[in-house]
Amino acid sequence: MGLLGVLLLAAAWDLYKAFGPAEGLRVGERLLVLPRATDLAMPHSWEMVQRLFEPATGAPGAPSALGAVTEASLFTLGIATRGWLIGVVVGLLLALLMSRFRLAESGLLPWIVLSQTVPLIAIAPLVRRWGSGLSLGSFSWENEHSVALIAAYLAFFPVAVGALRGLKSPARTHLELMHVYGVGWWRSLATLRLPASVPFLLPALRLGAASAVIGTVVAEVSIGLRGGIGRMVVEYAQSAGGDPAKAWAPIFGAVAVGLVAAGAVGLLGLGLRPFRMTGSS
């Protein structure tokens, strides 16, 4: 079904290019409601695919655009994975704290929600500046660490909210039964709350993975980190005037990174399927 969706999207793209207005459709003088269908604005889908297998640059021995995009995508995926892991740990710890103490939930949850209203473009240079001043023995703060931290900043939010909802999902009768048998909070956490939270936690982990990829790409652009897909999007866009199909190559790479990240979390869900069935029943 996913492949069918891609084919339908490509078909819709080429149909609009064939029959859409070359200069787009405007309402008034400034409002453009339909995009332009020129070769510069909308290359054919097969031209974009063909461009992937051509040299990325005109330099002798230059790798293909597909090879360059794959290398950059792996670089970005590695940083996003680190950010996702940090975000998962922080999100789970916050969820445990808020589910254990009602006062912590009342005090922390509004700030967790407000944290996502700060634009990444504003905080990325600050994180880089603060990190550059840190030193611990032989450890030195690199731009990659700043990007991973920003990815974690986006990833922890869905994990914290989803895990909190899952930890509070058991029925009151089940919790009262635990209390009657004298089961402590930590044991009830392991035997009741955590298994019940799996159906809520898995979508949160997948959303956190996608958020980590978005944060990584945006931070690479804001900080200027080379080697990743975010910086490649900017660099290839500068060639769009003479080579419009080339600008789409890193965009395809960013989409692939997001799909791989979400798919990896989906594989994690296969191992937790018994808990998902228990939670749904």
Order of alpha helices (4+ residues) and beta strands (2+ residues): alpha-beta-beta-alpha-alpha-alpha-alpha-beta-beta-alpha-alpha-alpha-alpha-alpha-alpha-alpha
